[in-house]
């Protein structure tokens, strides 16, 4: 069954599981017993593995928390000779 997010104005979000056909528009907040209304989020369908959700969360996190680097990546790459034939070294270079 999908997990739905309900939002309480005082306590924040809470997740509840309902069948799709019986999803109520509001539930009782488990913390303050107030009314938590359904938040407009996509339901978490199925039993996704933890690594999948971790990858999704990491991808979403890059939107507002991009990973930082401590130094500029080195642009110096060792030139790898493509050919070992000495005649090729004499060819004109572009
Ligand atoms: Zn509450």
PDB file of the backbone (N, CA, C, O) and the ligand in Angstrom, with CONECT records:
HET     ZN  A 101       1
ATOM      1  N   UNK A   1       0.844  -1.200   0.000  1.00  0.00           N
ATOM      2  CA  UNK A   1       0.000   0.000   0.000  1.00  0.00           C
ATOM      3  C   UNK A   1       0.873   1.240   0.000  1.00  0.00           C
ATOM      4  O   UNK A   1       1.955   1.238   0.587  1.00  0.00           O
ATOM      5  N   UNK A   2       0.414   2.296  -0.651  1.00  0.00           N
ATOM      6  CA  UNK A   2       1.229   3.513  -0.708  1.00  0.00           C
ATOM      7  C   UNK A   2       1.212   4.286   0.612  1.00  0.00           C
ATOM      8  O   UNK A   2       0.254   4.234   1.383  1.00  0.00           O
ATOM      9  N   UNK A   3       2.288   4.987   0.830  1.00  0.00           N
ATOM     10  CA  UNK A   3       2.422   5.834   2.007  1.00  0.00           C
ATOM     11  C   UNK A   3       2.099   7.269   1.609  1.00  0.00           C
ATOM     12  O   UNK A   3       2.643   7.794   0.638  1.00  0.00           O
ATOM     13  N   UNK A   4       1.207   7.894   2.370  1.00  0.00           N
ATOM     14  CA  UNK A   4       0.831   9.277   2.088  1.00  0.00           C
ATOM     15  C   UNK A   4       1.355  10.180   3.191  1.00  0.00           C
ATOM     16  O   UNK A   4       1.478   9.775   4.347  1.00  0.00           O
ATOM     17  N   UNK A   5       1.658  11.409   2.809  1.00  0.00           N
ATOM     18  CA  UNK A   5       2.161  12.390   3.766  1.00  0.00           C
ATOM     19  C   UNK A   5       1.022  13.311   4.163  1.00  0.00           C
ATOM     20  O   UNK A   5       0.337  13.880   3.312  1.00  0.00           O
ATOM     21  N   UNK A   6       0.828  13.451   5.471  1.00  0.00           N
ATOM     22  CA  UNK A   6      -0.169  14.386   5.993  1.00  0.00           C
ATOM     23  C   UNK A   6       0.557  15.463   6.781  1.00  0.00           C
ATOM     24  O   UNK A   6       1.518  15.193   7.502  1.00  0.00           O
ATOM     25  N   UNK A   7       0.076  16.683   6.626  1.00  0.00           N
ATOM     26  CA  UNK A   7       0.765  17.818   7.230  1.00  0.00           C
ATOM     27  C   UNK A   7      -0.084  18.436   8.336  1.00  0.00           C
ATOM     28  O   UNK A   7      -1.209  18.881   8.107  1.00  0.00           O
ATOM     29  N   UNK A   8       0.484  18.452   9.545  1.00  0.00           N
ATOM     30  CA  UNK A   8      -0.150  19.112  10.684  1.00  0.00           C
ATOM     31  C   UNK A   8       0.449  20.509  10.782  1.00  0.00           C
ATOM     32  O   UNK A   8       1.660  20.678  10.641  1.00  0.00           O
ATOM     33  N   UNK A   9      -0.386  21.499  11.020  1.00  0.00           N
ATOM     34  CA  UNK A   9       0.113  22.880  11.048  1.00  0.00           C
ATOM     35  C   UNK A   9       1.041  23.118  12.232  1.00  0.00           C
ATOM     36  O   UNK A   9       1.858  24.037  12.182  1.00  0.00           O
ATOM     37  N   UNK A  10       0.946  22.328  13.286  1.00  0.00           N
ATOM     38  CA  UNK A  10       1.812  22.541  14.442  1.00  0.00           C
ATOM     39  C   UNK A  10       2.944  21.528  14.524  1.00  0.00           C
ATOM     40  O   UNK A  10       4.035  21.874  14.976  1.00  0.00           O
ATOM     41  N   UNK A  11       2.723  20.297  14.104  1.00  0.00           N
ATOM     42  CA  UNK A  11       3.729  19.257  14.304  1.00  0.00           C
ATOM     43  C   UNK A  11       4.522  18.937  13.041  1.00  0.00           C
ATOM     44  O   UNK A  11       5.589  18.330  13.125  1.00  0.00           O
ATOM     45  N   UNK A  12       4.028  19.326  11.893  1.00  0.00           N
ATOM     46  CA  UNK A  12       4.755  18.998  10.667  1.00  0.00           C
ATOM     47  C   UNK A  12       4.172  17.784   9.988  1.00  0.00           C
ATOM     48  O   UNK A  12       2.984  17.488  10.117  1.00  0.00           O
ATOM     49  N   UNK A  13       5.021  17.085   9.264  1.00  0.00           N
ATOM     50  CA  UNK A  13       4.546  15.993   8.419  1.00  0.00           C
ATOM     51  C   UNK A  13       4.501  14.672   9.179  1.00  0.00           C
ATOM     52  O   UNK A  13       5.325  14.398  10.052  1.00  0.00           O
ATOM     53  N   UNK A  14       3.522  13.881   8.821  1.00  0.00           N
ATOM     54  CA  UNK A  14       3.435  12.522   9.324  1.00  0.00           C
ATOM     55  C   UNK A  14       3.040  11.628   8.158  1.00  0.00           C
ATOM     56  O   UNK A  14       2.324  12.054   7.252  1.00  0.00           O
ATOM     57  N   UNK A  15       3.502  10.412   8.187  1.00  0.00           N
ATOM     58  CA  UNK A  15       3.212   9.496   7.089  1.00  0.00           C
ATOM     59  C   UNK A  15       2.221   8.447   7.533  1.00  0.00           C
ATOM     60  O   UNK A  15       2.327   7.889   8.625  1.00  0.00           O
ATOM     61  N   UNK A  16       1.254   8.186   6.668  1.00  0.00           N
ATOM     62  CA  UNK A  16       0.242   7.182   6.942  1.00  0.00           C
ATOM     63  C   UNK A  16       0.094   6.302   5.712  1.00  0.00           C
ATOM     64  O   UNK A  16       0.285   6.739   4.577  1.00  0.00           O
ATOM     65  N   UNK A  17      -0.250   5.058   5.974  1.00  0.00           N
ATOM     66  CA  UNK A  17      -0.407   4.106   4.876  1.00  0.00           C
ATOM     67  C   UNK A  17      -1.886   3.802   4.701  1.00  0.00           C
ATOM     68  O   UNK A  17      -2.572   3.417   5.647  1.00  0.00           O
ATOM     69  N   UNK A  18      -2.363   3.980   3.481  1.00  0.00           N
ATOM     70  CA  UNK A  18      -3.758   3.667   3.168  1.00  0.00           C
ATOM     71  C   UNK A  18      -3.812   3.007   1.810  1.00  0.00           C
ATOM     72  O   UNK A  18      -2.926   3.212   0.980  1.00  0.00           O
ATOM     73  N   UNK A  19      -4.856   2.207   1.573  1.00  0.00           N
ATOM     74  CA  UNK A  19      -5.079   1.762   0.200  1.00  0.00           C
ATOM     75  C   UNK A  19      -5.426   2.973  -0.660  1.00  0.00           C
ATOM     76  O   UNK A  19      -6.025   3.928  -0.166  1.00  0.00           O
ATOM     77  N   UNK A  20      -5.059   2.944  -1.931  1.00  0.00           N
ATOM     78  CA  UNK A  20      -5.297   4.089  -2.802  1.00  0.00           C
ATOM     79  C   UNK A  20      -6.775   4.482  -2.838  1.00  0.00           C
ATOM     80  O   UNK A  20      -7.101   5.668  -2.898  1.00  0.00           O
ATOM     81  N   UNK A  21      -7.668   3.490  -2.803  1.00  0.00           N
ATOM     82  CA  UNK A  21      -9.092   3.783  -2.933  1.00  0.00           C
ATOM     83  C   UNK A  21      -9.678   4.363  -1.648  1.00  0.00           C
ATOM     84  O   UNK A  21     -10.782   4.909  -1.658  1.00  0.00           O
ATOM     85  N   UNK A  22      -8.940   4.246  -0.540  1.00  0.00           N
ATOM     86  CA  UNK A  22      -9.514   4.692   0.736  1.00  0.00           C
ATOM     87  C   UNK A  22      -8.680   5.781   1.378  1.00  0.00           C
ATOM     88  O   UNK A  22      -8.685   5.913   2.602  1.00  0.00           O
ATOM     89  N   UNK A  23      -7.983   6.542   0.608  1.00  0.00           N
ATOM     90  CA  UNK A  23      -7.123   7.585   1.172  1.00  0.00           C
ATOM     91  C   UNK A  23      -7.985   8.763   1.654  1.00  0.00           C
ATOM     92  O   UNK A  23      -8.644   9.409   0.840  1.00  0.00           O
ATOM     93  N   UNK A  24      -7.990   9.052   2.961  1.00  0.00           N
ATOM     94  CA  UNK A  24      -8.770  10.191   3.443  1.00  0.00           C
ATOM     95  C   UNK A  24      -8.037  11.505   3.173  1.00  0.00           C
ATOM     96  O   UNK A  24      -6.814  11.530   3.035  1.00  0.00           O
ATOM     97  N   UNK A  25      -8.802  12.593   3.101  1.00  0.00           N
ATOM     98  CA  UNK A  25      -8.199  13.904   2.846  1.00  0.00           C
ATOM     99  C   UNK A  25      -7.531  14.463   4.095  1.00  0.00           C
ATOM    100  O   UNK A  25      -6.639  15.306   3.995  1.00  0.00           O
ATOM    101  N   UNK A  26      -7.953  14.002   5.271  1.00  0.00           N
ATOM    102  CA  UNK A  26      -7.306  14.460   6.497  1.00  0.00           C
ATOM    103  C   UNK A  26      -7.325  13.325   7.515  1.00  0.00           C
ATOM    104  O   UNK A  26      -8.204  12.464   7.485  1.00  0.00           O
ATOM    105  N   UNK A  27      -6.355  13.336   8.407  1.00  0.00           N
ATOM    106  CA  UNK A  27      -6.261  12.322   9.448  1.00  0.00           C
ATOM    107  C   UNK A  27      -6.037  13.033  10.776  1.00  0.00           C
ATOM    108  O   UNK A  27      -5.765  14.233  10.816  1.00  0.00           O
ATOM    109  N   UNK A  28      -6.157  12.272  11.863  1.00  0.00           N
ATOM    110  CA  UNK A  28      -5.859  12.819  13.176  1.00  0.00           C
ATOM    111  C   UNK A  28      -4.354  12.780  13.391  1.00  0.00           C
ATOM    112  O   UNK A  28      -3.720  11.739  13.218  1.00  0.00           O
ATOM    113  N   UNK A  29      -3.786  13.919  13.770  1.00  0.00           N
ATOM    114  CA  UNK A  29      -2.350  13.982  13.989  1.00  0.00           C
ATOM    115  C   UNK A  29      -1.979  13.070  15.156  1.00  0.00           C
ATOM    116  O   UNK A  29      -2.583  13.164  16.224  1.00  0.00           O
ATOM    117  N   UNK A  30      -1.005  12.199  14.971  1.00  0.00           N
ATOM    118  CA  UNK A  30      -0.640  11.268  16.051  1.00  0.00           C
ATOM    119  C   UNK A  30       0.012  11.971  17.242  1.00  0.00           C
ATOM    120  O   UNK A  30       0.077  11.397  18.329  1.00  0.00           O
ATOM    121  N   UNK A  31       0.490  13.187  17.060  1.00  0.00           N
ATOM    122  CA  UNK A  31       1.188  13.876  18.142  1.00  0.00           C
ATOM    123  C   UNK A  31       0.253  14.768  18.953  1.00  0.00           C
ATOM    124  O   UNK A  31       0.215  14.678  20.181  1.00  0.00           O
ATOM    125  N   UNK A  32      -0.503  15.629  18.269  1.00  0.00           N
ATOM    126  CA  UNK A  32      -1.315  16.614  18.994  1.00  0.00           C
ATOM    127  C   UNK A  32      -2.805  16.330  18.896  1.00  0.00           C
ATOM    128  O   UNK A  32      -3.608  17.073  19.460  1.00  0.00           O
ATOM    129  N   UNK A  33      -3.190  15.280  18.198  1.00  0.00           N
ATOM    130  CA  UNK A  33      -4.600  14.918  18.014  1.00  0.00           C
ATOM    131  C   UNK A  33      -5.362  15.971  17.235  1.00  0.00           C
ATOM    132  O   UNK A  33      -6.593  15.975  17.231  1.00  0.00           O
ATOM    133  N   UNK A  34      -4.646  16.858  16.579  1.00  0.00           N
ATOM    134  CA  UNK A  34      -5.301  17.846  15.726  1.00  0.00           C
ATOM    135  C   UNK A  34      -5.549  17.235  14.360  1.00  0.00           C
ATOM    136  O   UNK A  34      -5.451  16.021  14.182  1.00  0.00           O
ATOM    137  N   UNK A  35      -5.870  18.083  13.401  1.00  0.00           N
ATOM    138  CA  UNK A  35      -6.157  17.627  12.050  1.00  0.00           C
ATOM    139  C   UNK A  35      -4.928  17.818  11.170  1.00  0.00           C
ATOM    140  O   UNK A  35      -4.360  18.907  11.094  1.00  0.00           O
ATOM    141  N   UNK A  36      -4.539  16.756  10.521  1.00  0.00           N
ATOM    142  CA  UNK A  36      -3.448  16.834   9.551  1.00  0.00           C
ATOM    143  C   UNK A  36      -4.045  16.599   8.182  1.00  0.00           C
ATOM    144  O   UNK A  36      -4.690  15.579   7.941  1.00  0.00           O
ATOM    145  N   UNK A  37      -3.827  17.545   7.286  1.00  0.00           N
ATOM    146  CA  UNK A  37      -4.419  17.434   5.951  1.00  0.00           C
ATOM    147  C   UNK A  37      -3.418  16.782   4.998  1.00  0.00           C
ATOM    148  O   UNK A  37      -2.205  16.828   5.203  1.00  0.00           O
ATOM    149  N   UNK A  38      -3.964  16.183   3.964  1.00  0.00           N
ATOM    150  CA  UNK A  38      -3.137  15.483   2.988  1.00  0.00           C
ATOM    151  C   UNK A  38      -2.241  16.474   2.263  1.00  0.00           C
ATOM    152  O   UNK A  38      -2.713  17.489   1.753  1.00  0.00           O
ATOM    153  N   UNK A  39      -0.951  16.178   2.220  1.00  0.00           N
ATOM    154  CA  UNK A  39      -0.006  17.014   1.490  1.00  0.00           C
ATOM    155  C   UNK A  39       0.099  16.497   0.074  1.00  0.00           C
ATOM    156  O   UNK A  39      -0.031  15.299  -0.181  1.00  0.00           O
ATOM    157  N   UNK A  40       0.334  17.418  -0.841  1.00  0.00           N
ATOM    158  CA  UNK A  40       0.404  17.014  -2.238  1.00  0.00           C
ATOM    159  C   UNK A  40       1.798  16.512  -2.561  1.00  0.00           C
ATOM    160  O   UNK A  40       2.667  17.269  -2.995  1.00  0.00           O
ATOM    161  N   UNK A  41       1.989  15.246  -2.346  1.00  0.00           N
ATOM    162  CA  UNK A  41       3.247  14.593  -2.709  1.00  0.00           C
ATOM    163  C   UNK A  41       2.893  13.334  -3.455  1.00  0.00           C
ATOM    164  O   UNK A  41       1.773  12.833  -3.362  1.00  0.00           O
ATOM    165  N   UNK A  42       3.837  12.835  -4.183  1.00  0.00           N
ATOM    166  CA  UNK A  42       3.593  11.572  -4.858  1.00  0.00           C
ATOM    167  C   UNK A  42       3.645  10.466  -3.809  1.00  0.00           C
ATOM    168  O   UNK A  42       4.537  10.464  -2.961  1.00  0.00           O
ATOM    169  N   UNK A  43       2.705   9.528  -3.854  1.00  0.00           N
ATOM    170  CA  UNK A  43       2.739   8.440  -2.884  1.00  0.00           C
ATOM    171  C   UNK A  43       3.959   7.555  -3.107  1.00  0.00           C
ATOM    172  O   UNK A  43       4.380   7.334  -4.242  1.00  0.00           O
ATOM    173  N   UNK A  44       4.513   7.059  -2.025  1.00  0.00           N
ATOM    174  CA  UNK A  44       5.637   6.126  -2.124  1.00  0.00           C
ATOM    175  C   UNK A  44       5.065   4.758  -2.439  1.00  0.00           C
ATOM    176  O   UNK A  44       4.550   4.061  -1.565  1.00  0.00           O
ATOM    177  N   UNK A  45       5.165   4.399  -3.673  1.00  0.00           N
ATOM    178  CA  UNK A  45       4.560   3.136  -4.094  1.00  0.00           C
ATOM    179  C   UNK A  45       5.512   1.977  -3.878  1.00  0.00           C
ATOM    180  O   UNK A  45       6.725   2.092  -4.055  1.00  0.00           O
ATOM    181  N   UNK A  46       4.937   0.882  -3.498  1.00  0.00           N
ATOM    182  CA  UNK A  46       5.705  -0.342  -3.391  1.00  0.00           C
ATOM    183  C   UNK A  46       6.744  -0.293  -2.295  1.00  0.00           C
ATOM    184  O   UNK A  46       6.822   0.664  -1.525  1.00  0.00           O
ATOM    185  N   UNK A  47       7.535  -1.338  -2.242  1.00  0.00           N
ATOM    186  CA  UNK A  47       8.571  -1.434  -1.230  1.00  0.00           C
ATOM    187  C   UNK A  47       9.910  -1.207  -1.908  1.00  0.00           C
ATOM    188  O   UNK A  47      10.641  -2.155  -2.195  1.00  0.00           O
ATOM    189  N   UNK A  48      10.228   0.058  -2.162  1.00  0.00           N
ATOM    190  CA  UNK A  48      11.506   0.379  -2.784  1.00  0.00           C
ATOM    191  C   UNK A  48      12.642   0.055  -1.834  1.00  0.00           C
ATOM    192  O   UNK A  48      12.499   0.162  -0.616  1.00  0.00           O
ATOM    193  N   UNK A  49      13.751  -0.335  -2.392  1.00  0.00           N
ATOM    194  CA  UNK A  49      14.878  -0.677  -1.530  1.00  0.00           C
ATOM    195  C   UNK A  49      15.492   0.592  -0.955  1.00  0.00           C
ATOM    196  O   UNK A  49      15.340   1.676  -1.519  1.00  0.00           O
ATOM    197  N   UNK A  50      16.169   0.453   0.141  1.00  0.00           N
ATOM    198  CA  UNK A  50      16.770   1.603   0.801  1.00  0.00           C
ATOM    199  C   UNK A  50      17.793   2.296  -0.060  1.00  0.00           C
ATOM    200  O   UNK A  50      17.919   3.520  -0.015  1.00  0.00           O
ATOM    201  N   UNK A  51      18.533   1.523  -0.852  1.00  0.00           N
ATOM    202  CA  UNK A  51      19.561   2.139  -1.686  1.00  0.00           C
ATOM    203  C   UNK A  51      18.934   2.988  -2.784  1.00  0.00           C
ATOM    204  O   UNK A  51      19.500   4.008  -3.177  1.00  0.00           O
ATOM    205  N   UNK A  52      17.762   2.575  -3.284  1.00  0.00           N
ATOM    206  CA  UNK A  52      17.090   3.362  -4.311  1.00  0.00           C
ATOM    207  C   UNK A  52      16.643   4.694  -3.720  1.00  0.00           C
ATOM    208  O   UNK A  52      16.858   5.747  -4.320  1.00  0.00           O
ATOM    209  N   UNK A  53      16.020   4.647  -2.544  1.00  0.00           N
ATOM    210  CA  UNK A  53      15.569   5.889  -1.913  1.00  0.00           C
ATOM    211  C   UNK A  53      16.755   6.756  -1.552  1.00  0.00           C
ATOM    212  O   UNK A  53      16.669   7.981  -1.649  1.00  0.00           O
ATOM    213  N   UNK A  54      17.855   6.160  -1.141  1.00  0.00           N
ATOM    214  CA  UNK A  54      19.045   6.942  -0.812  1.00  0.00           C
ATOM    215  C   UNK A  54      19.572   7.653  -2.045  1.00  0.00           C
ATOM    216  O   UNK A  54      20.001   8.804  -1.965  1.00  0.00           O
ATOM    217  N   UNK A  55      19.542   6.973  -3.188  1.00  0.00           N
ATOM    218  CA  UNK A  55      20.003   7.595  -4.429  1.00  0.00           C
ATOM    219  C   UNK A  55      19.063   8.720  -4.844  1.00  0.00           C
ATOM    220  O   UNK A  55      19.513   9.773  -5.297  1.00  0.00           O
ATOM    221  N   UNK A  56      17.755   8.500  -4.690  1.00  0.00           N
ATOM    222  CA  UNK A  56      16.788   9.542  -5.037  1.00  0.00           C
ATOM    223  C   UNK A  56      16.969  10.749  -4.125  1.00  0.00           C
ATOM    224  O   UNK A  56      16.954  11.890  -4.585  1.00  0.00           O
ATOM    225  N   UNK A  57      17.141  10.491  -2.824  1.00  0.00           N
ATOM    226  CA  UNK A  57      17.321  11.594  -1.881  1.00  0.00           C
ATOM    227  C   UNK A  57      18.611  12.347  -2.180  1.00  0.00           C
ATOM    228  O   UNK A  57      18.642  13.576  -2.109  1.00  0.00           O
ATOM    229  N   UNK A  58      19.670  11.625  -2.512  1.00  0.00           N
ATOM    230  CA  UNK A  58      20.945  12.276  -2.810  1.00  0.00           C
ATOM    231  C   UNK A  58      20.823  13.134  -4.064  1.00  0.00           C
ATOM    232  O   UNK A  58      21.410  14.213  -4.147  1.00  0.00           O
ATOM    233  N   UNK A  59      20.060  12.648  -5.036  1.00  0.00           N
ATOM    234  CA  UNK A  59      19.868  13.418  -6.260  1.00  0.00           C
ATOM    235  C   UNK A  59      19.073  14.684  -5.980  1.00  0.00           C
ATOM    236  O   UNK A  59      19.410  15.751  -6.493  1.00  0.00           O
ATOM    237  N   UNK A  60      18.028  14.579  -5.178  1.00  0.00           N
ATOM    238  CA  UNK A  60      17.236  15.763  -4.837  1.00  0.00           C
ATOM    239  C   UNK A  60      18.075  16.745  -4.032  1.00  0.00           C
ATOM    240  O   UNK A  60      17.922  17.958  -4.172  1.00  0.00           O
ATOM    241  N   UNK A  61      18.967  16.218  -3.185  1.00  0.00           N
ATOM    242  CA  UNK A  61      19.757  17.078  -2.312  1.00  0.00           C
ATOM    243  C   UNK A  61      20.738  17.939  -3.121  1.00  0.00           C
ATOM    244  O   UNK A  61      21.097  19.033  -2.685  1.00  0.00           O
ATOM    245  N   UNK A  62      21.175  17.462  -4.289  1.00  0.00           N
ATOM    246  CA  UNK A  62      22.119  18.234  -5.071  1.00  0.00           C
ATOM    247  C   UNK A  62      21.493  19.519  -5.600  1.00  0.00           C
ATOM    248  O   UNK A  62      22.215  20.433  -5.997  1.00  0.00           O
ATOM    249  N   UNK A  63      20.158  19.607  -5.614  1.00  0.00           N
ATOM    250  CA  UNK A  63      19.499  20.810  -6.111  1.00  0.00           C
ATOM    251  C   UNK A  63      19.760  21.994  -5.188  1.00  0.00           C
ATOM    252  O   UNK A  63      19.978  23.107  -5.668  1.00  0.00           O
ATOM    253  N   UNK A  64      19.741  21.781  -3.885  1.00  0.00           N
ATOM    254  CA  UNK A  64      19.954  22.897  -2.969  1.00  0.00           C
ATOM    255  C   UNK A  64      21.187  22.721  -2.095  1.00  0.00           C
ATOM    256  O   UNK A  64      21.595  23.673  -1.429  1.00  0.00           O
ATOM    257  N   UNK A  65      21.789  21.550  -2.071  1.00  0.00           N
ATOM    258  CA  UNK A  65      23.015  21.336  -1.321  1.00  0.00           C
ATOM    259  C   UNK A  65      24.038  20.647  -2.220  1.00  0.00           C
ATOM    260  O   UNK A  65      24.354  19.473  -2.024  1.00  0.00           O
ATOM    261  N   UNK A  66      24.551  21.377  -3.201  1.00  0.00           N
ATOM    262  CA  UNK A  66      25.511  20.712  -4.094  1.00  0.00           C
ATOM    263  C   UNK A  66      26.772  20.319  -3.348  1.00  0.00           C
ATOM    264  O   UNK A  66      27.197  21.019  -2.429  1.00  0.00           O
ATOM    265  N   UNK A  67      27.369  19.208  -3.736  1.00  0.00           N
ATOM    266  CA  UNK A  67      28.594  18.785  -3.071  1.00  0.00           C
ATOM    267  C   UNK A  67      29.714  19.784  -3.349  1.00  0.00           C
ATOM    268  O   UNK A  67      29.858  20.272  -4.470  1.00  0.00           O
ATOM    269  N   UNK A  68      30.506  20.083  -2.314  1.00  0.00           N
ATOM    270  CA  UNK A  68      31.575  21.053  -2.449  1.00  0.00           C
ATOM    271  C   UNK A  68      32.905  20.347  -2.630  1.00  0.00           C
ATOM    272  O   UNK A  68      33.129  19.264  -2.088  1.00  0.00           O
ATOM    273  N   UNK A  69      33.777  20.966  -3.391  1.00  0.00           N
ATOM    274  CA  UNK A  69      35.133  20.454  -3.542  1.00  0.00           C
ATOM    275  C   UNK A  69      36.078  21.420  -2.847  1.00  0.00           C
ATOM    276  O   UNK A  69      35.830  22.625  -2.815  1.00  0.00           O
ATOM    277  N   UNK A  70      37.159  20.894  -2.293  1.00  0.00           N
ATOM    278  CA  UNK A  70      38.089  21.735  -1.546  1.00  0.00           C
ATOM    279  C   UNK A  70      39.128  22.370  -2.456  1.00  0.00           C
ATOM    280  O   UNK A  70      39.765  23.353  -2.078  1.00  0.00           O
ATOM    281  N   UNK A  71      39.306  21.817  -3.658  1.00  0.00           N
ATOM    282  CA  UNK A  71      40.263  22.421  -4.577  1.00  0.00           C
ATOM    283  C   UNK A  71      39.789  22.167  -5.999  1.00  0.00           C
ATOM    284  O   UNK A  71      38.951  21.303  -6.258  1.00  0.00           O
ATOM    285  N   UNK A  72      40.353  22.949  -6.909  1.00  0.00           N
ATOM    286  CA  UNK A  72      39.992  22.803  -8.311  1.00  0.00           C
ATOM    287  C   UNK A  72      40.553  21.477  -8.815  1.00  0.00           C
ATOM    288  O   UNK A  72      41.724  21.171  -8.592  1.00  0.00           O
ATOM    289  N   UNK A  73      39.730  20.703  -9.484  1.00  0.00           N
ATOM    290  CA  UNK A  73      40.242  19.438 -10.004  1.00  0.00           C
ATOM    291  C   UNK A  73      41.391  19.685 -10.976  1.00  0.00           C
ATOM    292  O   UNK A  73      41.359  20.620 -11.776  1.00  0.00           O
ATOM    293  N   UNK A  74      42.387  18.843 -10.891  1.00  0.00           N
ATOM    294  CA  UNK A  74      43.563  18.999 -11.734  1.00  0.00           C
ATOM    295  C   UNK A  74      43.201  18.757 -13.186  1.00  0.00           C
ATOM    296  O   UNK A  74      42.570  17.758 -13.533  1.00  0.00           O
ATOM    297  N   UNK A  75      43.615  19.699 -14.032  1.00  0.00           N
ATOM    298  CA  UNK A  75      43.327  19.550 -15.457  1.00  0.00           C
ATOM    299  C   UNK A  75      44.510  18.933 -16.191  1.00  0.00           C
ATOM    300  O   UNK A  75      44.435  18.671 -17.392  1.00  0.00           O
ATOM    301  N   UNK A  76      45.598  18.702 -15.470  1.00  0.00           N
ATOM    302  CA  UNK A  76      46.777  18.151 -16.121  1.00  0.00           C
ATOM    303  C   UNK A  76      46.636  16.637 -16.206  1.00  0.00           C
ATOM    304  O   UNK A  76      46.581  15.929 -15.200  1.00  0.00           O
ATOM    305  N   UNK A  77      46.581  16.187 -17.412  1.00  0.00           N
ATOM    306  CA  UNK A  77      46.532  14.738 -17.636  1.00  0.00           C
ATOM    307  C   UNK A  77      47.805  14.350 -18.358  1.00  0.00           C
ATOM    308  O   UNK A  77      48.267  15.051 -19.258  1.00  0.00           O
ATOM    309  N   UNK A  78      48.342  13.267 -17.965  1.00  0.00           N
ATOM    310  CA  UNK A  78      49.543  12.806 -18.659  1.00  0.00           C
ATOM    311  C   UNK A  78      49.164  12.402 -20.067  1.00  0.00           C
ATOM    312  O   UNK A  78      48.218  11.648 -20.293  1.00  0.00           O
ATOM    313  N   UNK A  79      49.925  12.925 -21.000  1.00  0.00           N
ATOM    314  CA  UNK A  79      49.666  12.590 -22.388  1.00  0.00           C
ATOM    315  C   UNK A  79      50.004  11.125 -22.623  1.00  0.00           C
ATOM    316  O   UNK A  79      51.138  10.683 -22.437  1.00  0.00           O
ATOM    317  N   UNK A  80      48.993  10.401 -23.031  1.00  0.00           N
ATOM    318  CA  UNK A  80      49.210   8.993 -23.308  1.00  0.00           C
ATOM    319  C   UNK A  80      49.475   8.839 -24.802  1.00  0.00           C
ATOM    320  O   UNK A  80      48.621   9.183 -25.619  1.00  0.00           O
ATOM    321  N   UNK A  81      50.632   8.334 -25.164  1.00  0.00           N
ATOM    322  CA  UNK A  81      50.863   8.116 -26.586  1.00  0.00           C
ATOM    323  C   UNK A  81      49.885   7.071 -27.121  1.00  0.00           C
ATOM    324  O   UNK A  81      49.720   5.992 -26.552  1.00  0.00           O
ATOM    325  N   UNK A  82      49.246   7.428 -28.229  1.00  0.00           N
ATOM    326  CA  UNK A  82      48.270   6.516 -28.810  1.00  0.00           C
ATOM    327  C   UNK A  82      48.999   5.383 -29.527  1.00  0.00           C
ATOM    328  O   UNK A  82      48.590   4.222 -29.498  1.00  0.00           O
ATOM    329  N   UNK A  83      50.081   5.770 -30.163  1.00  0.00           N
ATOM    330  CA  UNK A  83      50.820   4.779 -30.934  1.00  0.00           C
ATOM    331  C   UNK A  83      52.263   4.735 -30.437  1.00  0.00           C
ATOM    332  O   UNK A  83      52.808   5.749 -30.002  1.00  0.00           O
ATOM    333  N   UNK A  84      52.858   3.591 -30.503  1.00  0.00           N
ATOM    334  CA  UNK A  84      54.255   3.476 -30.114  1.00  0.00           C
ATOM    335  C   UNK A  84      55.181   3.463 -31.345  1.00  0.00           C
ATOM    336  O   UNK A  84      56.401   3.345 -31.232  1.00  0.00           O
ATOM    337  N   UNK A  85      54.560   3.586 -32.499  1.00  0.00           N
ATOM    338  CA  UNK A  85      55.353   3.613 -33.716  1.00  0.00           C
ATOM    339  C   UNK A  85      56.094   4.946 -33.802  1.00  0.00           C
ATOM    340  O   UNK A  85      55.441   5.989 -33.843  1.00  0.00           O
ATOM    341  N   UNK A  86      57.432   4.958 -33.830  1.00  0.00           N
ATOM    342  CA  UNK A  86      58.185   6.223 -33.853  1.00  0.00           C
ATOM    343  C   UNK A  86      57.896   7.073 -35.076  1.00  0.00           C
ATOM    344  O   UNK A  86      58.092   8.287 -35.024  1.00  0.00           O
ATOM    345  N   UNK A  87      57.440   6.490 -36.174  1.00  0.00           N
ATOM    346  CA  UNK A  87      57.127   7.286 -37.367  1.00  0.00           C
ATOM    347  C   UNK A  87      55.930   8.183 -37.130  1.00  0.00           C
ATOM    348  O   UNK A  87      55.832   9.251 -37.734  1.00  0.00           O
ATOM    349  N   UNK A  88      55.014   7.769 -36.258  1.00  0.00           N
ATOM    350  CA  UNK A  88      53.835   8.570 -35.984  1.00  0.00           C
ATOM    351  C   UNK A  88      54.188   9.854 -35.234  1.00  0.00           C
ATOM    352  O   UNK A  88      53.473  10.850 -35.348  1.00  0.00           O
ATOM    353  N   UNK A  89      55.285   9.842 -34.469  1.00  0.00           N
ATOM    354  CA  UNK A  89      55.694  11.031 -33.731  1.00  0.00           C
ATOM    355  C   UNK A  89      56.161  12.127 -34.682  1.00  0.00           C
ATOM    356  O   UNK A  89      56.170  13.301 -34.312  1.00  0.00           O
ATOM    357  N   UNK A  90      56.550  11.760 -35.903  1.00  0.00           N
ATOM    358  CA  UNK A  90      57.028  12.735 -36.872  1.00  0.00           C
ATOM    359  C   UNK A  90      55.898  13.376 -37.670  1.00  0.00           C
ATOM    360  O   UNK A  90      56.121  14.344 -38.397  1.00  0.00           O
ATOM    361  N   UNK A  91      54.707  12.850 -37.539  1.00  0.00           N
ATOM    362  CA  UNK A  91      53.574  13.410 -38.283  1.00  0.00           C
ATOM    363  C   UNK A  91      53.242  14.800 -37.748  1.00  0.00           C
ATOM    364  O   UNK A  91      53.416  15.062 -36.558  1.00  0.00           O
ATOM    365  N   UNK A  92      52.763  15.700 -38.622  1.00  0.00           N
ATOM    366  CA  UNK A  92      52.390  17.043 -38.180  1.00  0.00           C
ATOM    367  C   UNK A  92      51.225  16.970 -37.181  1.00  0.00           C
ATOM    368  O   UNK A  92      50.336  16.127 -37.296  1.00  0.00           O
ATOM    369  N   UNK A  93      51.261  17.875 -36.206  1.00  0.00           N
ATOM    370  CA  UNK A  93      50.201  17.904 -35.180  1.00  0.00           C
ATOM    371  C   UNK A  93      49.223  19.012 -35.474  1.00  0.00           C
ATOM    372  O   UNK A  93      49.615  20.065 -35.978  1.00  0.00           O
ATOM    373  N   UNK A  94      48.005  18.809 -35.182  1.00  0.00           N
ATOM    374  CA  UNK A  94      46.978  19.806 -35.439  1.00  0.00           C
ATOM    375  C   UNK A  94      47.082  20.960 -34.459  1.00  0.00           C
ATOM    376  O   UNK A  94      46.291  21.900 -34.527  1.00  0.00           O
TER     377      UNK A  94
HETATM  378 ZN    ZN A 101       0.007  17.766  15.231  1.00  0.00          ZN
END
